[in-house]
Amino acid sequence: MAENTVAGGGSGAKPDDAISIVQRGNLKALETTLRKQWRLGQNIVLCWSPDDKGMLVILVPHYFLGNYCAEGEASENELFVRDLISGKRRKSREELFDVAKRLGVPPTFIKLASPLANDDNVQHAVEELIKRYGLSFVNSRAVLLFDIAEFSLYTPFEQASQLNSLSYSLNSAYNKLLSKGIEVNFARTTTGDGYYVWNRDLAPFASQDLFNFLLLVLADNAAARAASKGNTVPLIRSAFHIGSHYELYQAEGVNPTVFSYIVGDVTIELARMVDAAKPGQVLLGDFEWSMPSRERSGVMLPVQVKTPGFVRSCNRGLAGLQGISLAGKPVDAIVCKLSGDDPKSGEQPTQITITDKHGLSHDAYNLEVEVALSDRVLSLGGAVEPGQLAAQPVNADQPLQHDVAQTSAPGHTDPLPPTEENPEPAAPEPAEPEAAAPEKARDANEVVDDLAEILRRHGPGSRKRNR
């Protein structure tokens, strides 16, 4: 389980001075009441609805959702719960009573001195409060995992130095992207010998931004290792995946933490990949990404792209990273590819099958990265040979681009028009749907005994055993 302990960039919270004194009093009274009803984590809040004299909420015991998803039409119940705790929690009065009826629990009324204001700042603050005392589900988010190789073999001082070095690489990557106009609103947590990192933002380009963040962390770490002496800079194993997770706040003393925890398919896949990775290796999971497309008739029509298409799309936008300073030298170019991928010859990326300790299989890809500096080339990823990717210098004035299926979204730079030197790349074709293999039930001993694992037990994300 990953805990959000440190943030990079802005939190996205609304400024306090935009909320009136009366509404601040309402929010304080609301938090006091929610803390009492929360009872040190015994209960969680699912949703809320405004009322003329306060607000209505639905509170259930922390074990309620697990039991609810394990009985009757388990799959249908889980889909209902996931939809309920995804996105905004505000419901209309009718919707809230419908939810209460389906769950078989009565709504709870919270009296406030005055009605809650219906402005964005107050509504945002209420949503954040509700989430702190509840459970959330995110269907698709990019998450990274950095793991320090052979961490337990180092002295405590060396361990602290290596964690500090990796932490600095994260902050350095954030600042480098910010200098290019890309702010990755990242959160991170220590796993003891590394970090989980995710982008709080769920905007269309958030996953690409986090992938660029990964490349800069790897480059900064490699440059630091080349210049270091002793065991102060870590050799890391890395993984990137896009998937679903639950998000919750854990009790510390008498209050929930301000920072969130995430657990779910995406963190499980990352952990399995890193367990199998070699020092210096970078693995990507087998995922689907919604590639933004041209707006047609006022509707965005995203294209579902699998891992190879995602990497190709990101690689086409890396030209804008040129000029970033790394180890005191400007970056001439960064290129990346999946091992075995060669669109010109028709060769497809090599897919790796990882079998974990439970006998479950996980598909992954190896990422190869080349960073061309003015005086040398850094080859990252463990499988690439120096010069293999043929990184070429590009126009230093070209901004960082986000590749899209048809055109760029508002606020992002359109690709340069095609020329002989810069031909238009072929758009990745949408992946054909694969026939779903019949799922097999897990043995009870293989199911993690926590709420999130119970909720996902019957869901579409369940893994298959090797035959």
C-alpha positions, 0 to 999 in steps of 0.5 A: 500500500502506498502512502502519499507523504510528500508532494511536489508542486501545488496541491490544487487546493483553493485559497482559504481567503476565497471562502467567507468567514461564515463558510469557514465556520461551516467547514470547521463545524462539519469537520468536527462532526465528521471526526466524531462520526468517523470514530477513529476509522470505525466509519467511513463517509460515502457521499453527501447532499446539501440541505437547507439546514446543513447536509446529509451524509451516508456513513457505513462501518469500514467493513461494510463495503467489503461485505456488501461486495461479497454477497449476492450479485458481487460483481454488480455490487462492486461496480455500483460501489466503484461508481459511488466512490469515484469522482465527486461525492456530491449527490442530489437529495433523490440520488442520496436516498436511492443510494441509502435504500440500495445499501440498506442504511439511513442517511445521517443529518449534520446540522450547520449554522447556515446553508453551505454556499454553492460556489466552487471554493466551498464545494471543493473544500467539502469534497476534500473533507468527505474524501478524508473521512472516506474511501475513493476509487480511481479507475486509471492513473499512472504510478511509478515505483523506484526500488534501490537494488541491494538496499539491505546490504548497505550501512544505515548511513549509506541507506539514508544517503541513497534515499536522500539522493533518489529524493533529490532526483525526484525534486530535480526532475520536477524542477526541470519539467517546470522549466519547460512549462510542465508541472507534475503535481506529484505525490510520493511515499517511501516504501522503505527502500524506494518510492511510489510516485504518482501524479495527482492530476488526472488530466488527459496528458497527466500520464505522459507528463509522469512518463517524462518525469520518469525519464528525467529521474533516471537520467539524473540518477545515472549522471549522479552515479557517474560522478559519485564515490562510494555508495551514496547514489543508488542503483535503482530498478524502476517500473511504470504502470497505468491502472486502478486503485483505491485511495484512503486516509489512515488514522493517526491518533485521533485524526485521519492523516492529511495524506492519502494511501493508494492500493489496488491493481496498479500498485500490485502490478508495480510491486510484481514487476520490480520484484522481477527486475534486474538492477538498472532495469526499467519495466512497463506494465501491459496497460491501456491509455486513453490517447486524446483525440481531435474534438468532434461536434463538441465531444472528445473522442479518445483512442485506446492505445496499449503500452507500445503505442503509449511509448511511441507517442511519448517518444515523439514529444521528447524533442522539447526536453533538449537544452535541459541541464544534466550534470552541468551539460545540456541535453542534446536529445532523449529517445526511448523505445521498448525492447524489440520494437521496430515499426519500420520493419514491423517487429513488435516489442518483446513482451515479458511474462512475470510469474509471481510467488502466488503463481499469477502471471503479469505481462511487462515490457523492457524500456530502453532510454538514451540521453545524448549530452554534449560530451557523452551518451547515457544508455539506461534500461539495462538492455540497450547498447550505447548508440543503439537508439541513435539519439540525434540533436534537435531544434533547441527552441522546439517546445515539449509536445504532447502527442495526440491522435488528431490534434493537441488539446487546449493549452498544449503545443501542436506538433510541427508541420511535417517536412522531409527532415521531420516527416509526420509519424504514423498514428498508432492504430487502436489495439484490436480487442482481445478475447478475454480468457475465462477467469479462475477463482483465487485461493483464499490464502492469496487474497490480501486481507484488506478492504481494497483487496476484498473490493477488487476480488470479483472485479475485472482486474483479477489476475489469471493463473498460469495453466 
